[in-house]
Amino acid sequence: FTVMKALGFTINVITLMGLSLAVGILIDDAIVIIENIYRHIHMGETARQAAFTATKEIGLAVMATTFSIVVVFLPVAFMQGIIGRVFYQFGVSVAVAVSISLFVAFTLTPMLSSRWLEQKGKERLKGGGIGAVFERLWQPIRNILDYWNRAFEWFKPVYGRMLASSLRHRWVVMSVAVLAFAASLWLARYVGKEFMTETDEGKIYVSVITPPGTNLQETSDRIAQIEKIVTKLPIVTSSYVTIGAGDDPVTNGRVLFTLVDKSQRTVSAKQMMDSIRVLVAPVPGVKASVSKGHSEGGSDKQVEISVRGENLDDLSRIAHQVQDIFYRTPGAVDIDNTQQEGKPELHIEVDRKQADDLGLSLATIPMTIRTLVEGTVVSRYKEGDEEYDVRVRLDDRFRNSTQQVERILVASTKEIPGQSVFLVPLDRVAKLDKQTAIGEYSRRNRQREIRVNANVLTGSFSGTVSEAVMKEASQIQLPPGYSIGITGGVEFMQESFQNIFRALVLSIIFIYLLLASQYESFTDPFSIMLSLPLSLVGAILALQGSSFSIMSYIGIILLMGLVTKNAILLIDFVKQQREKGMNRTEAILIAGPIRLRPILMTTFAMVFGMLPLALGVGPGAEMRAPMARAVIGGIISSTLLTLVVVPVVYTLIDDFTGLFRRKKTVTEAVTEKGPGFVEHVDRPR
């Protein structure tokens, strides 16, 4: 919070989500150090001596695991675009939190361990009083922990035998790992794509468009029919209607329906959209679409395809071809385009000579028609705090057709004996003709544009639908100068995914550079980083039935920093044993069972720490859950595969580098002592 204050951050959804994800990570360093101290105490060392020795022994591995998370979030914090600004606070908050946890694990944790940890069997509280009460309260927890310890002690030799068998059948293990990774990539095709998982806000918007020329009253009547149908549903609490809002014509309207709280209904808001879409379909004379509101790209609909060119006829033809593709695409509903039909108008062509003969001016005729048809505000009526215009015009039955408008009388300037005002019917001096006005044209990049848009059904995803449409639309033969492209929210999604992918690549590069510098080896990091693709197996399985979104992708990036922890703990201890003179196989068989407990403990800590987010409990949980689910699935699969596959890969890489070193040694010796020296070179074991 101190760093957040210094950087001007606030406590918001993004920073709190980062800290909630970090809860399971922050105790990992302390878990590993305390477990190693506890192991040294059982080896006969005093608590003080064990705290010093164990922290020093595990220090490099703990630093590597924590810094791997920090370097992962550096690219996340500095991603480009809007998505980068959103996750800047997320990345910095997590990176700072885990850095502080490392400092605490190297200082406070060993100090407290040297004072509080005792050798097994040594009683702390004896006698009666509060000590006896504490013992009785502690006993149930101790019984549960005993079950855990017995289960672990049973699994430890089983894992040792499994590890030994894996080292004897290395290519079988590698084949299984490769098949698992390939299967996960195949399953990834069945995971949807969208920018952000839709949250249930308890609000549903029904947008209505009536035919051009429809007046305000007719549009209001049609919307009233929709409102009456939907408000009969028991879970709808209220509705709010707007017609012609902003720059919209009176043919455009919108109804906001508010639902009861999510906890009081059995269906989601998105499922209700599908039902409302069916209920309002029979209403005549309207085009209705149902959505949650504006999408991330600013559009009213989730999927938009832009068709651009110059000639309106060709543009319209191509847009209708794309629209036909939408109709054939599963999951697409509320399909429409932005090409507006011409608005019907009544053109009045005045015969100037005839009008002049009858004493009518070109100013009098339009002013009279405007006053009698559109009306003139002559006063204002006040009621309470509200004021209303008082508009005077002809009754509707005298102005609702061409024949009625033709009969409008216009005052002449001629003086006729016996008449105070000489009135001339409009049809005597003008010809009325029905025509169609030019509709609204949109431009993008200085080209005319028509957008074909649609919403998606429950169970479908905007990114998946847009990909299917674009795949088929790419087969359309376009004239020169015409193009079809994704726009709106899906375009925003693709841009964000590209930035996230760049951050993912940079994160992997930074992890390699970090491990290579810490272990002073270019090859050892490869055996550790093999856990990265293995984690995708569980992440993709956990996202089945869900979607790839910016949240799930950020979870996968977080996963890249987390899953290396287990491999680092294992390989680091193997290297320590080999430095003591132990051969490779023996070092692996000793390191595996010893590092099994901290690996399982940190895995369980991270899984349970992210479990509340993964369960999707509370308002807005739909947005956060995919991130936690991807992390949990990836951690579980990575842990299971890391315990077996990483040691095998370590041996394969060690064999390869050993062969390279032997060739290099022989080459150097031949260069120094001549070709005859080769016969005396002992073969290494």
N, C-alpha and C positions, 0 to 999 in steps of 0.2 A: 504493500500500500504506500510505502514511502516513495518508492520509485514511480508508482502510478501518479502520485501527487506531483512529483518533480517534473514528469513528462506531460502533465495536464490531462491525464486520463480520467475517466469517470467510471463509477460503478454502473455498468450497463449489461445488457444481455450477452455481449461478446466477451467482456472481461470476466464476468461471473461464470460463463460457460468454460472459459479457459481454466479458471481456478478450480472449478468442479471436476474437470477432467484431470487436473494435476493432483488432486487429492490422493489418488492411488499411486502416483509416481513419487510424491515427495518423501514417503517413508521407505522407499526402496533402498536408498543408500544406507540408512540406519539399520534396516533389516539385515543387509548383507554384512555390515560391520559387526553388529551384535551377534549374529549367528557365528561368525568366525571367532569372535572373542569367547563365546560360549564353548566352541569346540576346543579352543586352546586351554580353557579352564578344565575341561574334562581330560585333557592330556596331562594334567598335573600342575599347570602353572597357576600362580596367584592371580587374583583378579586384576591387580595393577600391572603385573608383568604381561598378562594376556591382552589387556587393553592396548598396550604399546606394541607388542609383537604382531597381534592380529591386524591392527589398523595399518601398520606398515606393510604387512604381507598383502593385504587386499587393496591398498591405496590406489595403485595404478589402475586396477580393473574398475574400481568405483569412479575414479576420475574419467576414465574412458566412457563408461556408461552414461554419466551425467552430461559430459561435454557433447556426446553424440546427440542428445536431445536438444541441447542449446544450438548446435550448428544446424540442426534440422529446421529450427524455427527462425533462423536468421533470414533465409530466403522467403519464408512465409510473411515475415514482418515487412519485407520490402518488395512485395509483389506489385506489379503495375496495375493500373486501372482502378475502378471503383472497388473491386474485390480486394485489392491491396490495401486501400484505406480502411476497409471494414476489418480486415484481419491483422492490421498493424498492431492494434492494442492486444489482440488475442496472442500473437506470437511473442511480443515483448513480455507480457504478463507471465506466460508459462516459462519462458527462458529465464527470467529473473527469479521466479519462484524455485525452480529446480537448482539454480546456482546457489541460492541461499540454503537450500536443503543440503547441498554438498558441504557447505561451510559448517553447518550444524553437525553433520555426520562425522566430520573430521575433528571437531572440537568438543562440543557438549556431549555427544553420544559416548565417546571413549571415556570421558571424565566420569559421567554418571555410571557407566558400566564398571569402572574400576572401584566404585564405592558400593554399588548395589548388587551386582551379580555375585553369587556365591557358588561354591561347589555343590554338586547335586547331593542331596541327602542332608545338607546342613540346615537345621531348623532356625528360623528367624524369630518366630513368635511362640513363646512357651507360657505355660501357666494359664490362669483364668483371666477374667476381666475382658477387656476389649480384644485382647489377643485371641481368646477362645471364640468370641463372636465373629471376628474376622475369619478365623479358620473355618467356622461352620458356613459362612457365606461364600467362601472361596472354594469349598469342596466340590460343589456341582460343576464349576468351571474347570477345576482340576481333573474331574472325571472325564469331561469332554476332551480335554487336552491329552489325557492318557490314551483315549481311543485314537486320536490323531497320531500320536507317537507310535502306537503299536502298528497302525496301518502303514506308517512311513517305514518302520523297521522291517515290515514284511515286504514292502515294495522295493526297498533298497537293494537286496541281493538279486531280486528278479530283474531289476534294471541292469545290474552288473552283468548278469548272464546274457541279457539281450544285447548289451553293448559289445560284449566279447564276440557274440555270434555275428553282429553287424560288421565288425572288423575282419572277420573271416570271409564274409560274403559281401564285399564292398560294392561290386557292380550290381548285385541284386538290390541293395539299398538305394543306390543311385537311380536305378531304373524305376523303382517305386516312386521316388521323389520327383523324377521328371514326369512320370505319368500323372501324378497328383497335380503338378503345376499345369500340365497341358489340359487336364480335365477342368481345372478352375478357369482357364482362359476360355474354354468352350462354353462353360456355364455363364460366363460374363455376358454372352450374347443375349441371355434371357433376363438380364437386369436392365430396367428402364433407365432413361436419362431425362433429367429435368434440372432447371436452375436451382430451385429450392423446393423442398417438400412442402406441400400446401398445409397450412395450419388451419385448425377448426376454430374460426373466430365467431361462429354462431351468426353469420350474416350471409345472405344470398341476394345477389343483384339480378334482376330480370330487365334486360335492355330491350326496348320495343321500337320498331321502325314501321311507320305506316306509309302507304303509297304517296308519292309526290302530289301536292295539291290538297291533301287532307287538312282540314282546318283544326283548330285547337279543340273544339268541342267533340269532333269525331275521334281524335286521338285520345282525348280524356275518357270517352265512353269505352273505347277498346281496352285501355289500361284498367279501367274500373272492372271490366269483366275478368281480367287476369287477377286483379287484386282480390276479387270476391272468391275466385276458385282457390287461390293459395291460402288465404286467411282462414279457410275452413279447416285446414290441417291443425291438429291439436298442439303441435310443437311450435307453431308460429305465433309469436306474441304481439308483433306490431308490424306496420308497414309505413313507408314514406315514399311519396310520389313526386317526381320532378319532370316537367315537360318543357322543352325548349330552353334548357338551362345554358347559360353562357352564350356562345355563338351558335348553338344548335337551333335548327328550325323547329317549328311546332309539330313536325312529323316525328321527332325523336323524343322518346321519354324513357324514364328509368324508375324501377320500383325496388326499394330496399326492404327486404323482409328480415326481421330479427327473430332468431330462434331462442328457445329456452336454453338454459345452461347445459353444457356438454354432459355433465353428470346426471342430468334428468332425462336424457333420451338415449335410445338404443341404437340410433343410426347417426352417422357422421353428417356434417354439412355437405360434403361432396356427394354422398349417397342421396341426400335430399335433392341436390341439384338435378340428378338423373330423373328423379320422380317428378319434380316440378316441370322439367322439360317435356315430359309426356303429358302432364295435365294441361299445360297451356297451348299445346300444339293445335287443338281443334278451334281455337279462337280465330275467327275469319279476319282477313284484311290486315294482318300484322306479320312481321318477321321478328320473332323473339329469340333471344339468346340468354342463357343462364350461366353465371360465373360468380367468382368470389370477389370481383372488382377488377381494378387495373392490374395487369401483369407487370413484371419487372421492367419490360421494355417500354412501358407507357401505354400499351395497347389494351383495348377492352377484352381481347381474346388471347388465348395462350399460344397459338401457332399462327404465324403470318409469313406468307411468301410474297416477295416483291417482284413484279413483272415491270420492266422498264423498256421504253422505246420512244419513238416519235409519232408514228402514224396511229391515230386512235382506233381505226378499224382493225389493224393488225394487232395492236395492244389488247383490244377487247377479245379478239379471237384466241390469243395465247392465254389470256387470263381465264377464259372459260375452259380451255383444255386443262389448265392446272386445277381449276375447280372440279372438273370431272374426276381427276386423280384423287382429290380429297374425298369425294363420294365413295370411291373404291377402297379407301384406306381404313382398316379397322381402327376403331377408337375415336375417329374424328366426328364431331357433331357441330351443330350451329354453323354450318358452312355458308359463307357469303363472300362478297367482294366489295371494295370501296368505290366501284364505279357507280356514280349516281345517275339515276334516270333523269331525263329532262323534266323540269317542273312545268305543268300546264299553265299557260297565260292567255289572257284575252287581249288581243291587240286592237286598238281603235285607230283607224286611219281616217283623218278628217279631210273632207272635200273643202279646201280653203276658199274656192270661189263661191260655193254655195253658202258656206258659213258667213262670208263677208256680205253676201247679198241679204242674208237674214239678220245681220247685225250681231253676229257671234264672234268673239275674239278667241285666238288660240290659247289665251290664258284662262278665259272663263270656263271653257269646256272641261279641261282636266281638273281644275279646282272644284267644279261642281261635282264631277264624278267622284273625286277623292273624298269630298265631304259626305256625300250620300252613301258611298259604298264602304269606305274604310272608317269614316266618322271623324269628328272633331271633338277634342277635349274642351268643354265649355266651362267646367267648374271642378271643384274637388269636394268630396264628401268626407267629413271627419267623424270617426266613431271611436271614442276612447283615445288610445295612442296611435291609431292607424288612420291613414288618409287614402282615399280611393278616387281615381279619375272618374268624372262623369262624362261619358262619351255619347254624342248624339249622332245617329245615322238612321238609314232606312231600316224598317223591319226586315227580318231575314227573308220573308217570302217575296219581297219586292226587289231583291238583289242576288238571288241564288241561281240565276240562269242567264244565258245570253239574251233571251227574249225580254226578260225583265229589265236588264241594263239598257237595252235599246229604247225602252219606253221612258227612260229618265228625261225629264224636262229641263232645258237649260234656258236661263233668262237672257233675252235679247235686249240690245240697247235701242232698238227701234221703238218709236212711239206709235201705237195703233189707237185710233179714236175709239173710245168706249172701253179700253182695257188699260188698267194701271201698269201691268207688266205683261209683255208679250213672251210666251213660253214656247220653245221649239223642241219637239222630240229629238232625241239624239240620232235616231236612225235616218232623219231627214238630211243631216249634214255629215254623217260618218258611216263607215262600213266596219263591222266588228268581225274579227277572225280569230279562231282558236289556234294557238301555236304552242310550241314547246321551247322553253328557255334552255340555254346551255347550262349543264350541271357543273358541279365543282370538280376541277382537275387538280391533282396533286403532282408535285415534281420532287425528284430526288437526284442529286448530282446533275442538275440542269437537264434532266430527262423526265418526260411524262411517266407517271407511275400508277399502276393499279395493284392494290394489295388483296390477295386472297387469304382469308383468315378462317379460323375454326377454333372451337374448344375441344377438350378431350373428355372421354367418359371415365368413370371410376375404374381403376385398374390399368388405365393407359397413361402414358407419360408424354409430355409435350416434345421432348427431345427425340423420343423414339418415333412419334408420328411424323415430325418434320423430316427426319432422316428417310423414312419410307417414301414420303411425298417427293423429296428432292431426288431420290434415287431414280424414280420413274420419270420425273420432270426433266431430268438431264437427257432423256432420250428424245425430247421434242426438238424438231428441226427449227431453229430460230433464224430469222432474216438477219443480215448484218446490222449491227448497232442495237440489237435487242438482247436482254439478259434476264435470267431468273435467279433470284437469290433469297436467302433466309434473312428475315429482319425481325424487329420486335424483341420479345423476351428471349426467343431461342438464339438470336444473334448475340444478345447479351450473355447468354449461357455459354456459347462457344468461345467468346472472347475470354470469359472468366476461366473456362477449362484450360485454355491455352496457357494462361498465366500460371495456373496451378500446376500444370505439367512442367513448365519451366522450373518452378520452385521445387518440384519433386526431383528433377534431374540434378539441380544444384545441390539439393540436400544429400543425395547419394554421393555426389562427388566430394562434398565437404566431409561426410562420414569417412570415406576412404582416406582422404588426406589426414584427417585426425588420427585414425588408427595407424596409418603408415608412419606418422611422425612419432606416435607414442611407443610403438613396438619396433621402430627402426627397421622395418621390413616392407618390401613392396608386395610380397605374396601372402603373408599371414592375414592381412585384412580380407582377402578373398574368401577364406574359410569362414570368417566371422560374418561377412556380408551375405553369405548364401542364405541366411535366415530371412533376408528381405523378400525374395520371391516366394519363399515358403509361407510367409505370412499372408500373401495374397490369396492362398487357398482358403483359409478360414474367413478372410474378409469378404470374398465374393460369395461364399456359402451363407454368411450372415446377412448379406444384402439381397438374397433371393426373395422375391415378392415385394422388394422395395425398389430403390432407384439410385443411380449414381447422381449425386448432386454436389454442390460446392461443400456442403457439410460432410458428406461421406468421403469426398476427396481430401479434405483437410484431415479427417480421421486417418486416412491411409498415409498421409505425410507424417502425422504424429506417430503412426505405427512404425515407420522407418527408423525413428529414433529409439523406439521402445524395444523392438524385437532383437536388436543387437546386444541388449544387456545380457541375456542368457548366454549367448555365444561368447561374449567377452569374458564372463565369469569362468566359463569352462576352459576356453583356450588359454587364458592367462594362467590358470593353475597348472595346465599341462606344461606350458613353457617353463614355469618355475620348477616343476619336478624334473624336467629334462636338464635344466641348468645344474641340478644337484647330481647329475650323472646317471639318471634313470633312463632306460631305453624308452622308445616312443610308445609302444603298445602298453607297457606296464604303467607309464605315466598317465595314459588315457584311462586305463581301467581303474586307477586310483583316483584320478581327478573327477571322473564322472559321478560315482556314488557320493563323494565328499561334497561336490557342488550341487548335488540333486536337491538338498533341502532348501538352500537359499534361492535356487531357481524356482522351485515350486512356490515358496513363500512370496516372492516378489510377483510371480504370475497371479496368484490368488489375490494379493493386495490390489493389483491393478484392475483385475476383473471385478472384484467387489466394489472398488472405488468408483467404477464407471457404471455399475449396474443400475443405480437410480436413474441415470440419464437414458440408458438403453431401454428401460421399462416403459418410457414414454408417459410418465405420470405428470399431470398438471397442464395448465394452459400453455400453448405453444410448444408442447413436447414433441410434436411431429417433426419440427424443424431440427431439434437437437438429437433425437434418438438415432438417426442413421450414422452420425459420427461415432457415437459410443458403441453401436453394434458392430461397425466395421473394425474398431479397435479391439473389442473383446474377441470377435471371431479370429482376427489375425493373430492376437497374442496366444490364444489357445492352440491353433494349428502350428504356429511357429515354435511354441514350447515343445509340443509333442514330437515334431520333426527335428527340432534342433538337438534334442537329447541324443538322437541316433545319427542323423545325417551329417551334422557339423563335424563330429569327430572323424567320420569316414572321409569327408572332403578334406579335412586337415591332413590326413595321411596321404591322400592322393596328391595334394599340392606339395607336401613335403617330399614325396617320392620324386615328383617332377623337378623341384628345385634342387634336390640332392643329386639327381642325375646331371643336371646342368652344372652344379658345383664340381662334381667329379670330373666332368669333361674339361672344365676350365682349369682344374688343378693339374690334370695330365698334360694339357696343352702348355701350361706354364713350365712344367718340369721338363718337357721335351725341348722347349725353347732354351732352357738354361743348360741342360746336361746332355742333350743329344737324343736321337731316336732309341738308342740302346737302353735308355733308362726305363722305357715302358715295360720291359720284361720284369723289372724288379718292383713295380708298383703293386702294393698289396690291395686286393679288392676290399672295399669297405663292406661291413655287414649290411 
